[in-house]
């Protein structure tokens, strides 16, 4: 189904830092929203396009408002940040999303990364880092706070990962690890292809290679093997 909605373009430009960055803020605490709004009033190159107190409100605003960067709270009632992010990725795959959270849990960071978050920032970060994270996302880059996040991303970007299997090693490329993480998240071939900007045929080829390398017969076995052998780490 095609959704008629604003188009988002996060391609980097040499003029991005002088252009106005339109930002959306989503947090269930009004006090937090008011504090962030006060911060942006001092920034000439940034403007708040809308604020929302829930994931549902955010999706409603996005249906008719074009923005450059979305700042999304991780912990929210009813529809939390992760569920909201999943909905956004289905409708607006190119929209840069910065997650705000109070936790530095590595499993949370990994989950957010797999769901398509472009950035991750602790709520106790200073305003300089916060504004820089927004600028980085506007330029098409990622911004993950802290040594834990950096370590996780570095592990995902290593050229290969080796896991013992029946006396020898299973070696995965960076792309295979990306595809595997999305298979674990139960994404369909078409969704993985859209996320990685590849053809469905290419994704199916990666899936078959993963099955061959791990000796698994189907995706369910592949997921079980990956979890039992901590394959993504």
C-alpha positions in Angstrom: 0.0 0.0 0.0 1.3 3.4 -1.0 1.0 6.1 1.7 0.7 9.7 0.4 3.0 11.6 2.8 5.8 14.2 2.9 9.0 13.2 1.3 12.1 13.1 3.4 15.6 13.6 2.0 18.6 13.3 4.3 21.3 13.7 1.6 24.3 15.7 2.8 24.9 19.1 1.3 27.7 21.6 1.7 25.1 24.2 2.8 23.3 22.1 5.4 24.8 23.9 8.3 23.5 27.3 7.1 20.0 26.1 6.2 17.2 25.9 8.7 16.8 22.4 10.2 13.1 21.6 10.8 12.8 19.4 13.9 10.0 17.5 15.6 10.1 16.7 19.3 8.2 13.7 20.8 8.1 13.1 24.5 5.3 12.2 26.9 6.5 14.7 29.5 5.4 18.2 28.7 8.1 19.7 30.9 10.8 18.0 28.8 9.2 19.3 25.6 9.1 22.9 27.0 12.8 22.6 28.1 13.8 21.5 24.6 11.7 24.2 23.0 13.5 26.8 25.1 16.9 25.4 23.9 15.9 25.7 20.2 14.8 29.3 20.6 18.4 30.3 20.8 19.4 28.5 17.6 19.0 30.5 14.5 19.5 27.5 12.2 17.0 25.2 13.9 13.2 25.4 14.1 10.6 23.2 15.8 8.1 22.1 13.2 5.9 20.3 15.8 5.8 18.7 19.2 3.9 15.5 20.2 3.2 13.8 23.5 2.8 10.3 22.1 3.8 8.1 19.2 0.3 8.3 17.7 0.4 12.1 17.7 3.8 12.0 16.1 2.5 9.8 13.2 -0.5 12.0 12.7 1.7 15.1 12.4 4.2 13.4 10.1 1.3 12.6 7.7 1.1 16.3 6.8 4.3 17.9 8.0 7.7 17.6 6.4 10.7 17.7 8.8 14.5 17.1 8.7 15.1 15.4 12.0 12.8 13.6 14.5 13.8 13.6 18.2 12.0 10.7 19.8 11.7 9.6 23.4 12.4 5.9 24.0 10.2 5.4 27.1 6.5 6.4 26.4 3.2 4.8 27.4 0.9 2.9 25.0 3.2 3.3 22.0 6.8 3.4 23.1 9.8 4.8 21.1 10.7 1.5 19.6 7.2 0.8 18.3 6.9 4.3 17.0 10.3 4.0 15.3 9.1 0.7 13.6 6.0 2.5 12.3 8.1 5.4 11.1 10.5 3.2 9.2 7.6 1.5 7.4 6.2 4.9 6.3 9.2 7.2 6.1 12.3 5.0 5.7 14.6 8.0 5.0 13.6 10.2 7.9 16.5 10.7 10.4 15.5 9.7 13.9 17.4 10.6 17.1 16.4 8.5 20.1 16.5 10.2 23.6 16.7 7.8 26.6 17.9 7.6 30.2 19.4 4.1 29.7 22.8 3.1 28.4 21.9 -0.6 28.2 23.7 -2.2 25.3 20.8 -4.5 24.4 18.6 -1.4 24.1 21.1 0.3 21.8 21.4 -2.8 19.6 17.6 -3.1 19.4 17.3 0.6 18.4 20.0 0.3 15.9 18.4 -2.8 14.3 15.1 -0.9 14.2 16.7 1.8 12.1 17.5 4.6 14.6 20.0 7.0 13.1 21.1 8.4 16.5 21.0 7.6 20.2 21.5 10.1 23.0 21.2 10.1 26.8 18.9 12.7 28.3 21.6 13.9 30.6 23.9 14.9 27.7 24.8 18.5 27.4 23.1 20.8 24.9 26.2 21.1 22.8 26.2 17.4 22.1 22.5 17.4 21.5 22.6 20.0 18.9 25.7 18.4 17.2 23.8 15.1 17.1 20.9 16.8 15.2 23.4 18.4 12.8 25.0 15.0 12.1 21.7 13.4 11.4 20.7 16.2 9.1 23.9 15.6 7.1 23.0 11.9 6.6 25.3 10.6 9.3 24.7 8.7 12.5 25.3 9.7 16.1 25.4 7.2 18.9 26.4 8.3 22.4 28.8 6.7 24.7 31.5 4.0 24.6 28.9 1.2 24.8 27.1 2.3 21.7 30.4 2.9 19.8 31.6 -0.7 20.7 28.3 -2.2 19.4 28.5 -0.2 16.1 32.1 -1.1 15.7 31.3 -4.8 16.1 28.6 -4.5 13.4 31.0 -2.8 11.0 33.9 -5.2 11.3 34.8 -6.9 8.0 33.9 -10.3 9.3 32.7 -12.3 12.2 33.8 -15.9 13.0 31.8 -18.4 15.0 32.8 -22.0 15.5 30.5 -24.6 13.9 31.3 -28.3 13.9 35.0 -27.8 14.2 35.3 -24.9 11.8 34.4 -21.2 11.7 31.4 -19.5 10.2 32.5 -16.3 8.6 30.0 -13.5 8.0 30.5 -10.4 6.0 29.3 -7.0 7.2 26.3 -7.2 4.8 25.4 -10.7 5.9 25.4 -9.5 9.6 23.1 -6.7 8.6 20.7 -9.0 6.8 20.9 -11.5 9.7 20.0 -8.9 12.3 16.9 -8.0 10.3 15.9 -11.6 9.8 16.1 -12.0 13.6 13.7 -9.0 13.8 11.3 -10.9 11.5 11.5 -8.4 8.6 10.4 -9.7 5.2 12.7 -9.8 2.3 11.1 -6.8 0.7 11.4 -4.8 3.9 15.1 -5.7 4.3 15.7 -4.8 0.6 14.1 -1.4 1.2 16.0 -0.8 4.4 19.4 -1.6 2.8 18.5 -0.1 -0.6 19.2 -3.5 -2.3 17.1 -5.7 -4.6 15.0 -8.5 -3.1 17.0 -10.9 -5.2 20.2 -9.8 -3.5 18.7 -10.2 -0.1 17.5 -13.7 -1.0 21.1 -14.5 -2.1 22.4 -13.3 1.3 19.8 -15.3 3.1 20.8 -18.5 1.2 24.5 -17.8 1.9 23.7 -17.5 5.6 21.8 -20.9 5.5 24.7 -22.5 3.7 27.4 -21.1 6.1 25.5 -22.0 9.3 24.2 -25.3 8.0 20.6 -24.3 8.9 17.6 -25.4 6.8 15.3 -22.4 7.3 15.1 -19.0 8.8 13.8 -20.3 12.1 16.9 -22.5 12.4 19.1 -19.6 11.4 17.6 -17.3 14.1 18.0 -20.1 16.7 21.6 -20.7 15.6 22.4 -16.9 15.7 21.0 -16.5 19.2 22.7 -19.7 20.6 26.0 -18.7 19.2 25.7 -14.9 19.9 26.5 -14.5 16.2 26.0 -10.7 15.9 28.5 -10.0 18.7 
